[in-house]
Amino acid sequence: MSKKSENSAFICINCKKEVVPLSNGSCRNHCPDCLHSLHVDDKTGDRQNSCHGIMKPIGIEFNTKKGYQIVHRCMKCGFIRLNKIAQDTDMPDNFDLILKLMRK
């Protein structure tokens, strides 16, 4: 799958808001407003997973190489994946929700 097709607009499965692609060369895989995602990847970006469950944000972790990451858990199958927080973008992630996740 090409980087361009990975980084396309989508409607958030949780809050129904339109999410536009990132313009900084990275790919957005979660909603910047509610931080939810969709379980569609086996390997990052492959879109090969058939689960398609809602990935709920459950926490924040810090990685020395990747920075702060949102911990998502699939509400359908329980799979856990970490996703980088989108900070320096046209539509940064909801900082208030990030702070709430950090306090958990």
FENJO-V981740 format. One record per residue. RES is the residue in one small letter. PHI is phi in degrees with one decimal (none if undefined). PSI is psi as a letter, one per 20 degrees, with the letter a starting at -180 (NA if undefined). OMEGA is omega in radians with two decimals (* if undefined). Layout:
RES_PHI_PSI_OMEGA ; RES_PHI_PSI_OMEGA
//
This chain:
m_none_p_-3.10 ; s_-78.2_q_3.11 ; k_-57.9_h_-3.13 ; k_-64.0_g_-3.13 ; s_-73.6_h_3.06 ; e_-70.2_h_-3.05 ; n_-100.7_m_-3.14 ; s_-119.7_r_3.13 ; a_-65.4_q_3.06 ; f_-154.3_r_3.04 ; i_-100.2_p_-3.11 ; c_-62.9_p_3.14 ; i_-67.2_h_-3.09 ; n_-91.8_g_-3.04 ; c_-104.3_i_3.06 ; k_69.5_j_3.09 ; k_-83.3_q_3.08 ; e_-76.5_p_3.14 ; v_-115.1_p_-3.11 ; v_-89.5_q_3.12 ; p_-63.1_q_3.05 ; l_-73.4_q_-3.14 ; s_-105.8_j_-3.08 ; n_-99.0_j_3.12 ; g_92.6_i_3.11 ; s_-94.7_r_3.14 ; c_-114.4_p_3.09 ; r_-90.3_p_3.14 ; n_-124.6_j_3.08 ; h_-147.5_r_-3.12 ; c_-73.9_p_3.13 ; p_-71.5_i_-3.12 ; d_-84.8_g_-3.08 ; c_-107.1_i_3.09 ; l_69.7_j_3.11 ; h_-78.7_q_-3.12 ; s_-136.9_a_3.13 ; l_-130.2_p_-3.10 ; h_-80.6_n_-3.10 ; v_-121.2_i_-3.06 ; d_-109.0_q_2.88 ; d_-85.7_g_3.01 ; k_-112.6_q_-3.06 ; t_-47.5_p_3.06 ; g_87.8_i_-3.04 ; d_-82.6_i_3.12 ; r_55.0_k_-3.06 ; q_-104.5_i_-3.10 ; n_-81.7_p_-3.09 ; s_-92.8_i_-3.09 ; c_-62.4_g_3.14 ; h_58.6_k_3.07 ; g_-76.3_r_3.09 ; i_-76.4_p_3.10 ; m_-96.1_o_-3.09 ; k_-90.3_p_3.06 ; p_-71.7_p_-3.08 ; i_-122.6_i_-3.12 ; g_179.5_r_3.10 ; i_-129.9_p_3.04 ; e_-126.9_q_3.09 ; f_-111.7_p_3.09 ; n_-116.4_p_-3.07 ; t_-61.6_h_3.14 ; k_-95.9_h_-3.05 ; k_-102.4_i_-3.11 ; g_82.0_b_-3.12 ; y_-75.5_p_-3.11 ; q_-132.1_q_3.07 ; i_-84.3_p_3.06 ; v_-91.5_o_3.11 ; h_-110.2_p_3.03 ; r_-121.0_p_3.11 ; c_-70.8_p_-3.12 ; m_-74.3_i_-3.12 ; k_-93.8_g_-3.04 ; c_-118.6_i_3.10 ; g_86.6_i_-3.14 ; f_-57.8_q_3.13 ; i_-115.9_p_3.10 ; r_-141.2_q_3.06 ; l_-103.2_p_3.13 ; n_-132.3_p_3.13 ; k_-59.1_q_3.05 ; i_-74.3_p_3.09 ; a_-89.1_o_-3.09 ; q_-107.4_g_-3.04 ; d_-90.6_m_-3.08 ; t_-136.6_r_3.07 ; d_-65.2_h_3.12 ; m_-125.5_n_-3.12 ; p_-67.7_q_3.11 ; d_-64.0_q_-3.11 ; n_-61.4_o_-3.04 ; f_-65.5_h_3.12 ; d_-62.3_g_3.10 ; l_-67.6_h_3.10 ; i_-61.0_g_3.12 ; l_-62.0_g_3.11 ; k_-63.0_g_3.12 ; l_-66.8_h_-3.14 ; m_-68.2_h_-3.09 ; r_-84.6_i_-3.14 ; k_-71.9_NA_*
//
